[in-house]
């Protein structure tokens, strides 16, 4: 829908640049980084994956992906319950976040980073918020030289196997309000290996994958975002709600070998 694209080198640059900016500029020095919660209120986006890796893997903080269709009240509840200190928001949802902050309803949120649907650094955003594009190329020379001579406050703390990695939220449809579920890197890696053993024999790395499910949901987060990135697969996704007309254009335009779909979409197809 945007025409934006990323290479694996772009992923590396964004992930390491954002990790450096978070660690040196935005994360609280008095806070243990693996207790810091960073929320992502965003539809599918070309930078979703490197943002997740920067936060949860390279900085050892926690990320909670939030449904971009959530209302202001629903967003407030999750940000408050999770004690989110840094919020990444898609530019289409900036007004919702601005309303919350103006009403001082989420005092734990100290920084807001806006994810634009273009690659310019001068994208118009509200005063006090940060454009993601300005953080991509953050100069962080110590990232690759974490020797014993580096001072503790200069080193980026990578996640350990048992640190909290992400906190996805249950749907809340049958069990009351959405509940956060803590997953560690070990949880994620185990799930990736499960997908690998089922999918990989018929899923060559040169295949193109079409994946409309939203990345905030753990199925798409793992199987449609992290798994293809791990395997070097070209992935086609889209922002916003699923629209059949667009889907039927994407198939002939990109000629994917595979698609990850959910039962309601399959039934309608």
Secondary structure, 3 states (H helix, E strand, C coil): CCCCCCCHHHHHHHHHHHHHHHHHHHCCCCCCHHHCEEEEECCCCCCHHHHHHHHHHHCCCEEEEECCCCCHHHHHHHHHHHCCCEEEEEHHHHHHHHHHHHCCCCCCCCEEEEECCCCCCCCCCCCCCEEHHHCCCCCCHHHHCCCCCCCCCCCCCCCCCCCEEEEEECCCCCCCCCCEEEEEHHHHHHHHHHHHHHHHHHCCCCCEEEECCCCCCHHHHHHHHHHHHHHCCEEECCCCCCCHHHHHHHHHHHCCCEEECCHHHHHHC
